[in-house]
């Protein structure tokens, strides 16, 4: 008997908002025991039949739980008949959010299992309307069953010839993208392409981590794991590059059917070593020499199914013989393949320069990382504050980097290499995106549309922008709602996003606005603001403030800045006299510079709500 560990991370809105104070209950099953049905699962929650209970910390994480597991050797033998991992069931709840039940969380020996949980804000109004798709009405609405693979079989089926892309067969689709890029998000259809099933939109890296954790065992040699992940990345990028499903009229980019694409289990746990590898190589893919498109790298388990591409147990055997990842791939796909990396990564603001950054160094890249870490710290308060964002990598930057790496399951070495750089960039964009949307929605510029306003494809204007804003904001908290651009033009992307919202909340999928759709949009939006970003009436944006203004709003602004200045040394303290003079303007300059705003010295809605958000955070920390 060996041991593995389990950590549960709880967020609202992907990685954007860690949920502190969530209750996490864990039931460790006896070896070989299986959950029988949903009714028994509900009964287990009601009766509190759980082995362990935890409360999440300020980073939304539980303590690491040590769990007895079978021996490692069971997962290294393809002919083994005993299950090579332990199984736990997890229940997560937090007031104001729908709870979530996870059945079948898998824990391997000597490996860290990570269960990422995204709670969705509880919207009682929609429950009362009967508009929430759920079998539960007591606030714990989401149930995930993680299927246990056949013993000795990392995957149960293989990619068929139907799945091979036209480009791989030498026929080029007219819908091929102009260049290969890493998408910020990928939308997965949870079934065969034509089957009626849910679509979920997830960050691309999270998709690959899920696939790798579903397809192979984390106890395998690293060379085998890397070879399989390269193939998984290439399959996903091939689907995106060739617009395989979009060109056929589908609103998704890939399926989780192993007959067409590759396994993706919505709500499953991932493994720490797989997460770290994906963070390092997520922008590297396979292609044939002389070709642009990523290879549709077919693979199968090699035990219960065979294929023309890589066999997973075969990659395991080759890794044990000393083969490197590229030599394993060439063994199966031919000598004319190569591994290629792209810096065209959507959703980030700067690319990795290629030189690892560490203590004692100085550069503008370091200044960028320092500013981003300080912004991330607002949502992940255990990350130490970096006093001077001057580009010198001192001990405070080293401490902040190490803690960030710990929170996000990276190797905690204090070095900003490729994996850490891109994880910082991705988390920063996530929290910044949410902050900007929150500020925009709460500003005086945001106006509720009349519920009778009818919008359809081809519509344009402010009401369309309002619709898009609401969907985009809600998509951060509900993975089954697809994001959309906020450009005031009702195109096909907005149709798909609106349909996904209507489907999520049990409304007719019209792809147009109806009074019921508008009411649902406003109800969900207001529920999110109430639970995640509560502000007092006093803190509502008073309108633009600038030098020369005076009054109670300016006095309130100065009070907030003085509290912030106690912890952020670059911001000067102010006389709370209600007069917006040069010293108040300079304080605003420093605040905007600290958070990568355009340093105008003018308090617009975004600056106001960022100040309010930071003030509320400091007050909460000092109160607890």
C-alpha positions in Angstrom: 0.0 0.0 0.0 1.4 3.4 -1.0 0.0 7.0 -0.7 -1.0 9.8 -3.0 -2.4 13.3 -2.2 -5.5 15.3 -3.1 -5.9 19.1 -3.2 -9.2 20.8 -4.0 -9.1 24.3 -5.5 -12.4 26.3 -5.5 -13.0 29.3 -7.7 -15.8 31.3 -9.2 -15.1 32.2 -12.8 -12.3 29.9 -13.9 -9.1 31.2 -12.2 -10.4 34.7 -11.7 -12.0 34.6 -8.2 -10.7 32.2 -5.5 -13.5 31.3 -3.1 -12.4 31.5 0.5 -14.4 29.8 3.2 -16.0 27.1 0.9 -16.7 23.8 2.7 -15.1 20.8 1.0 -16.2 17.3 2.2 -14.3 14.2 1.0 -15.5 10.6 1.2 -12.8 8.0 0.5 -14.3 4.9 -1.0 -13.2 1.4 0.0 -11.0 -0.2 -2.6 -13.3 -1.5 -5.4 -16.4 0.2 -4.1 -18.5 2.1 -6.7 -21.2 4.8 -6.4 -24.4 3.1 -7.5 -26.8 5.9 -8.5 -27.6 9.6 -8.1 -30.2 9.0 -5.4 -27.6 7.4 -3.2 -25.2 10.3 -3.9 -27.8 12.8 -2.8 -28.4 10.8 0.4 -24.7 10.7 1.2 -24.6 14.5 1.1 -27.8 15.0 3.2 -26.6 12.5 5.9 -23.0 13.9 5.9 -21.4 10.6 5.2 -18.0 12.1 4.5 -14.6 11.1 5.8 -12.9 14.5 5.9 -14.0 18.1 5.9 -12.0 21.2 5.0 -12.5 25.0 4.6 -10.7 26.7 1.7 -8.1 29.4 2.5 -7.8 32.8 0.9 -6.4 31.3 -2.3 -9.4 29.0 -2.6 -7.4 25.9 -1.7 -7.7 23.1 0.8 -4.9 21.5 2.7 -3.2 18.6 0.9 -5.0 15.3 1.9 -2.9 12.1 2.1 -4.8 9.1 0.9 -3.8 5.4 0.8 -3.5 4.0 -2.7 -2.7 0.7 -4.4 1.0 0.1 -5.3 2.5 2.0 -8.3 3.3 -1.2 -10.1 -0.4 -1.8 -10.9 -0.4 1.2 -13.3 2.7 0.1 -15.0 1.4 -3.3 -16.2 -1.0 -3.3 -19.1 -2.2 -6.8 -18.2 -2.9 -6.0 -14.6 -6.5 -6.8 -13.5 -6.6 -4.6 -10.3 -7.6 -0.9 -10.3 -4.4 1.1 -10.0 -5.8 4.1 -8.1 -8.0 5.0 -5.1 -11.3 6.8 -5.6 -12.9 9.7 -3.5 -16.2 11.5 -3.8 -16.1 15.3 -3.1 -18.9 17.7 -2.2 -18.2 21.5 -2.3 -20.5 24.2 -1.0 -20.5 27.9 -0.3 -23.3 30.3 0.6 -24.5 32.2 -2.4 -23.3 29.5 -4.9 -24.6 26.3 -6.3 -22.8 23.4 -4.6 -21.1 20.7 -6.6 -20.8 16.9 -6.2 -17.9 15.0 -7.8 -18.0 11.2 -7.9 -15.0 9.2 -9.0 -12.0 11.5 -8.2 -9.0 9.3 -8.9 -5.8 9.4 -6.7 -2.7 7.6 -7.9 0.3 6.6 -5.7 3.1 9.1 -5.3 1.2 11.7 -7.4 -0.6 14.9 -6.5 -4.3 14.9 -7.7 -5.8 18.3 -8.1 -9.6 18.8 -8.3 -10.4 22.2 -9.8 -13.9 23.3 -8.8 -15.7 26.2 -10.4 -18.8 27.1 -8.4 -21.5 29.0 -10.1 -23.5 31.8 -8.4 -26.8 30.7 -7.0 -29.7 32.4 -8.7 -32.9 31.7 -6.7 -35.0 33.8 -9.1 -34.2 31.4 -11.9 -34.8 28.3 -9.8 -38.2 29.7 -8.9 -38.8 30.3 -12.6 -37.9 26.7 -13.4 -35.1 28.0 -15.6 -32.2 26.1 -14.1 -31.3 22.7 -15.5 -30.9 20.7 -12.3 -32.2 17.7 -10.5 -31.6 19.5 -7.2 -33.3 22.6 -5.8 -31.5 22.9 -2.5 -28.5 24.8 -3.9 -26.2 21.9 -4.8 -27.1 21.6 -8.4 -24.0 20.2 -10.2 -23.1 16.6 -10.3 -20.0 15.2 -12.0 -19.4 11.5 -12.5 -15.8 10.8 -13.5 -15.9 7.4 -15.4 -13.4 4.8 -14.2 -11.5 3.4 -17.2 -11.3 -0.3 -17.9 -8.5 -1.7 -15.8 -5.2 -1.5 -17.7 -6.7 0.7 -20.4 -5.9 4.4 -20.2 -8.4 5.0 -23.0 -11.2 2.7 -24.2 -11.4 3.4 -27.9 -9.5 4.8 -30.8 -9.7 7.6 -33.3 -11.4 6.2 -36.4 -10.7 7.1 -40.0 -13.8 9.4 -39.9 -11.8 11.6 -37.6 -8.8 12.2 -39.9 -8.7 15.8 -41.1 -8.9 16.7 -44.8 -5.5 18.4 -44.5 -3.9 15.2 -43.3 -5.2 13.4 -46.4 -3.8 16.1 -48.6 -7.1 17.9 -49.2 -7.2 21.4 -47.9 -10.3 22.9 -46.3 -11.3 26.4 -47.6 -11.8 27.3 -43.9 -8.2 26.8 -42.8 -6.9 29.6 -40.5 -4.2 31.9 -41.9 -1.7 30.8 -39.2 -1.4 28.4 -36.3 -2.2 29.9 -33.0 -3.0 28.8 -29.4 -6.6 29.8 -28.7 -7.5 31.4 -25.4 -10.5 29.1 -25.1 -11.7 25.9 -26.8 -15.4 24.8 -26.9 -15.9 21.1 -26.3 -19.1 19.2 -27.4 -19.7 16.5 -24.8 -20.8 13.8 -27.2 -20.6 12.7 -30.8 -20.7 15.7 -33.3 -24.4 15.3 -34.2 -25.6 14.1 -30.8 -27.6 16.6 -28.6 -25.2 17.3 -25.8 -23.8 20.2 -23.7 -21.0 22.4 -25.0 -18.5 23.7 -22.5 -15.9 26.4 -23.1 -12.6 26.1 -21.1 -9.2 27.7 -21.3 -7.0 25.8 -23.8 -4.4 24.7 -21.3 -7.1 23.4 -18.9 -8.5 21.4 -21.8 -5.1 19.7 -22.5 -4.6 19.0 -18.8 -8.0 17.3 -18.7 -7.4 15.3 -21.8 -4.0 14.1 -20.6 -5.3 13.2 -17.2 -8.2 11.2 -18.9 -6.0 9.5 -21.5 -2.9 8.2 -19.7 -1.7 7.3 -16.3 0.4 10.0 -14.4 2.7 7.3 -13.0 4.2 6.6 -16.5 7.7 7.7 -17.5 7.9 11.4 -18.3 9.0 10.8 -21.9 5.8 8.8 -22.5 3.7 11.5 -20.9 5.3 14.2 -22.9 4.9 12.3 -26.2 1.2 11.7 -25.6 0.6 15.4 -24.6 2.3 16.6 -27.8 -0.1 14.4 -29.8 -3.1 15.7 -27.8 -2.1 19.3 -28.4 -1.6 18.7 -32.1 -5.0 17.0 -32.5 -6.7 20.0 -30.7 -4.8 22.6 -32.8 -5.6 20.7 -36.0 -9.3 21.0 -35.3 -8.9 24.7 -34.5 -6.6 25.4 -37.5 -8.8 23.6 -40.1 -12.0 24.8 -38.5 -13.1 21.2 -38.9 -16.4 21.6 -37.1 -17.2 25.2 -37.7 -17.0 24.7 -41.4 -19.7 22.1 -41.0 -22.0 24.5 -39.1 -21.3 23.3 -35.6 -20.8 25.9 -32.8 -17.9 24.0 -31.2 -14.3 23.3 -32.1 -13.8 19.7 -30.8 -15.8 16.8 -29.2 -15.0 14.5 -26.3 -15.9 11.5 -28.4 -12.9 9.2 -28.7 -14.2 7.9 -32.0 -13.7 11.4 -33.5 -11.4 13.4 -31.2 -10.0 12.6 -27.7 -11.3 12.1 -24.2 -12.4 15.1 -22.1 -14.3 14.5 -18.9 -16.1 17.6 -17.7 -15.4 18.1 -14.0 -12.6 15.6 -13.6 -9.5 15.9 -11.5 -6.0 16.4 -13.0 -2.5 15.5 -11.8 0.2 17.8 -10.6 3.0 16.4 -12.8 0.7 16.5 -15.9 -0.3 20.1 -15.1 3.4 21.2 -14.9 4.3 19.5 -18.2 1.3 21.1 -20.0 2.2 24.5 -18.6 5.7 24.1 -20.1 4.8 22.7 -23.6 1.2 23.8 -24.3 2.3 25.9 -27.3 4.3 23.2 -29.0 2.8 20.8 -31.5 3.7 18.2 -34.2 3.8 18.9 -37.9 5.2 17.3 -41.0 8.2 19.0 -42.5 7.1 21.3 -45.3 3.5 21.6 -43.9 2.0 24.4 -41.8 -0.9 22.6 -40.1 -0.6 20.7 -36.9 -0.6 16.9 -37.4 -3.8 15.1 -36.6 -1.7 12.7 -34.5 -4.0 9.6 -34.2 -3.4 7.4 -31.2 -5.0 4.5 -29.3 -4.4 2.4 -26.2 -2.8 -0.5 -28.1 -4.4 -3.0 -25.8 -8.2 -3.1 -26.6 -7.9 -1.2 -29.9 -5.3 -0.6 -32.6 -4.7 2.3 -35.0 -2.2 3.6 -37.6 -0.7 6.1 -35.1 0.8 5.9 -31.7 -0.2 3.3 -29.2 -0.2 4.5 -25.6 1.2 1.3 -24.0 3.7 1.2 -26.8 4.9 4.8 -25.9 5.2 3.5 -22.3 7.5 0.6 -23.4 9.6 2.9 -25.6 10.1 5.4 -22.8 11.3 2.6 -20.5 13.8 1.7 -23.2 15.2 5.3 -23.1 13.4 6.8 -26.0 13.0 10.6 -25.8 9.6 12.2 -26.6 10.6 13.2 -30.1 12.0 9.7 -30.9 8.8 8.1 -29.6 6.8 10.3 -31.9 9.1 9.6 -34.9 8.8 5.9 -34.2 5.0 6.1 -34.8 4.5 9.1 -37.2 7.7 8.9 -39.3 11.0 10.7 -39.5 9.6 13.7 -41.4 7.8 15.2 -38.4 9.1 18.0 -36.2 8.1 19.8 -33.0 7.2 23.4 -33.5 6.4 26.1 -31.0 4.3 29.3 -31.6 4.3 32.5 -29.7 1.0 33.4 -31.3 -0.9 32.8 -28.0 -4.3 34.4 -27.8 -5.4 36.2 -24.6 -1.9 37.2 -23.3 -0.3 40.6 -23.4 3.4 39.7 -23.8 5.3 36.6 -24.9 8.2 34.9 -23.1 11.6 36.3 -24.0 13.4 33.0 -23.8 15.7 33.9 -20.9 14.7 32.6 -17.4 14.4 35.5 -14.9 15.7 35.1 -11.3 17.0 36.9 -8.3 19.7 39.5 -8.9 18.6 40.2 -12.5 17.1 43.5 -13.9 15.0 44.1 -17.0 11.7 45.6 -18.2 10.3 42.0 -18.5 10.9 41.7 -14.7 9.0 45.0 -14.1 6.1 43.7 -16.1 6.0 40.5 -14.0 6.2 42.5 -10.8 3.2 44.7 -11.8 1.2 41.6 -12.9 2.0 39.8 -9.6 0.9 42.8 -7.6 -2.4 42.8 -9.5 -2.9 39.1 -9.1 -2.2 39.5 -5.4 -5.5 41.3 -4.9 -7.4 38.1 -5.7 -4.7 35.7 -4.3 -3.7 37.5 -1.1 -1.1 35.0 0.1 1.2 36.2 -2.7 3.6 38.8 -1.0 3.5 42.4 -2.1 6.3 43.7 -4.3 7.1 47.2 -3.0 9.1 48.5 -6.0 8.1 47.5 -9.5 11.3 48.8 -10.9 12.5 45.8 -12.8 15.0 44.6 -10.2 14.5 41.0 -9.2 15.0 41.3 -5.4 14.0 39.1 -2.4 10.4 40.4 -2.4 10.0 39.4 -6.1 11.5 36.1 -5.4 9.1 35.5 -2.5 6.1 36.5 -4.7 7.2 34.3 -7.5 7.7 31.3 -5.2 4.3 31.7 -3.6 2.6 32.1 -7.0 4.2 28.9 -8.1 3.0 27.1 -5.0 -0.6 28.4 -5.5 -0.7 27.4 -9.1 1.1 24.0 -8.7 4.3 25.0 -10.5 7.8 24.0 -9.4 8.5 26.5 -6.6 12.0 27.5 -7.5 11.6 31.3 -7.7 12.7 31.3 -11.4 10.4 32.8 -14.0 10.8 30.4 -16.9 8.4 29.7 -19.8 5.8 27.9 -17.7 5.8 30.4 -14.9 5.8 33.4 -17.3 2.8 32.2 -19.2 0.9 31.1 -16.1 1.4 34.6 -14.6 0.3 36.2 -17.9 -2.8 34.0 -18.2 -3.9 34.5 -14.6 -3.3 38.3 -14.8 -5.4 38.6 -18.0 -8.1 36.6 -16.3 -8.4 38.8 -13.2 -7.9 41.9 -15.2 -10.6 40.9 -17.7 -13.1 40.3 -14.9 -12.1 43.6 -13.1 -12.6 45.6 -16.3 -16.0 43.9 -17.0 -17.1 44.5 -13.4 -16.2 48.2 -13.6 -17.8 48.7 -17.0 -21.0 47.0 -15.8 -21.3 49.1 -12.7 -20.5 52.4 -14.4 -23.0 55.0 -15.4 -22.3 54.0 -19.0 -24.0 50.7 -18.6 -27.8 50.8 -19.3 -30.3 48.0 -18.9 -32.1 47.3 -22.1 -35.9 47.1 -22.3 -37.0 43.5 -22.0 -39.1 43.8 -25.1 -36.1 44.8 -27.2 -35.8 42.3 -30.0 -32.3 41.6 -31.4 -31.3 39.0 -34.0 -28.3 38.3 -36.3 -27.5 41.5 -38.2 -28.7 43.9 -35.4 -26.3 46.6 -34.3 -26.0 49.3 -31.7 -25.9 49.9 -27.9 -28.5 47.3 -27.1 -26.4 44.6 -28.9 -23.3 45.7 -26.9 -25.3 45.4 -23.7 -26.4 41.9 -24.7 -22.8 40.9 -25.5 -21.5 42.4 -22.3 -23.9 40.5 -20.2 -23.1 37.2 -22.0 -19.4 37.8 -21.8 -19.5 38.6 -18.1 -21.7 35.5 -17.3 -19.5 33.2 -19.4 -16.7 33.8 -16.9 -18.8 32.1 -14.2 -20.7 29.6 -16.2 -18.5 27.3 -18.3 -21.4 26.2 -20.5 -22.0 29.8 -21.6 -19.7 30.7 -24.5 -17.9 34.1 -24.5 -18.5 36.7 -27.2 -16.8 39.9 -28.3 -18.4 43.2 -27.1 -18.5 45.1 -30.4 -22.2 46.0 -30.9 -22.5 43.8 -33.9 -24.8 40.7 -33.7 -22.9 38.1 -35.7 -22.7 34.3 -35.6 -20.4 34.4 -32.6 -23.1 36.2 -30.6 -25.8 33.8 -31.9 -23.8 30.9 -30.6 -23.1 32.5 -27.3 -26.8 33.5 -26.8 -27.9 30.0 -27.7 -25.4 28.6 -25.1 -26.9 31.0 -22.4 -30.4 30.0 -23.3 -29.5 26.3 -23.2 -27.7 26.6 -19.9 -30.7 28.2 -18.2 -33.4 26.1 -19.8 -34.8 28.7 -22.2 -35.9 28.1 -25.8 -32.8 28.2 -28.0 -34.0 30.9 -30.4 -30.7 32.7 -31.0 -32.7 35.9 -30.6 -33.7 38.0 -27.6 -37.0 37.4 -25.9 -38.4 39.0 -22.7 -37.7 35.8 -20.8 -34.1 35.8 -22.1 -33.5 39.5 -21.1 -34.9 38.8 -17.6 -32.7 35.7 -17.2 -29.7 37.7 -18.3 -30.3 40.5 -15.8 -31.1 38.0 -13.0 -27.9 36.0 -13.5 -25.8 39.1 -13.8 -27.2 40.7 -10.6 -26.7 37.4 -8.7 -23.0 37.4 -9.7 -22.5 41.0 -8.6 -24.3 40.4 -5.3 -22.3 37.3 -4.3 -18.9 38.0 -5.8 -18.5 41.8 -5.9 -20.7 43.4 -3.3 -20.3 47.2 -3.0 -22.2 49.6 -0.8 -24.4 52.3 -2.3 -21.8 54.8 -1.1 -19.2 53.1 -3.3 -21.2 53.3 -6.5 -19.3 55.2 -9.3 -20.1 58.9 -8.8 -19.0 59.9 -12.3 -15.6 61.0 -13.6 -13.4 62.9 -11.0 -10.4 65.0 -12.0 -8.3 67.9 -10.8 -10.4 70.9 -9.8 -13.4 68.8 -8.6 -14.5 68.9 -5.0 -17.2 67.4 -2.7 -18.0 64.3 -0.8 -17.1 62.0 -3.6 -13.6 63.4 -3.7 -13.4 63.1 0.1 -14.4 59.4 -0.1 -11.8 58.9 -2.8 -9.1 60.4 -0.6 -10.2 58.1 2.3 -9.9 55.0 0.2 -6.5 56.1 -1.1 -5.2 56.7 2.4 -6.1 53.2 3.5 -4.4 51.8 0.4 -1.3 54.0 0.9 -0.7 52.2 4.2 0.2 49.1 2.2 1.4 50.5 -1.1 4.3 52.8 -0.4 4.4 54.6 -3.8 1.0 56.2 -3.1 1.2 59.4 -1.1 -1.2 60.0 1.9 -3.7 62.8 1.4 -5.6 65.4 3.4 -9.2 64.3 3.3 -10.4 67.8 2.5 -12.7 66.9 -0.5 -10.5 69.0 -2.9 -9.0 67.2 -5.9 -5.7 69.0 -6.1 -2.3 68.1 -7.5 -1.4 65.8 -4.6 -4.6 63.8 -5.2 -3.9 63.7 -8.9 -0.4 62.4 -8.2 -1.8 59.6 -6.0 -4.1 58.6 -8.8 -1.1 58.6 -11.2 0.7 56.2 -8.9 -2.3 54.0 -8.5 -2.9 53.7 -12.2 0.8 53.1 -12.9 0.8 50.3 -10.3 -2.1 48.5 -12.1 -1.0 49.1 -15.7 -3.7 51.5 -16.4 -3.1 54.5 -18.7 -1.8 57.0 -16.1 -4.2 59.9 -16.8 -4.6 61.2 -13.3 -8.4 61.1 -14.0 -10.7 58.8 -12.1 -12.8 56.9 -14.6 -15.1 54.0 -13.7 -12.4 51.4 -14.1 -10.0 53.3 -11.8 -12.8 54.0 -9.3 -13.9 50.4 -9.0 -10.3 49.1 -8.8 -9.7 51.5 -5.9 -13.0 50.4 -4.2 -12.1 46.7 -4.7 -8.6 47.1 -3.2 -10.0 49.2 -0.3 -12.6 46.6 0.5 -10.0 43.8 0.3 -7.7 45.6 2.8 -10.6 46.3 5.2 -11.7 42.6 5.0 -8.2 41.4 5.7 -7.9 43.6 8.8 -11.3 42.6 10.0 -10.8 38.8 9.8 
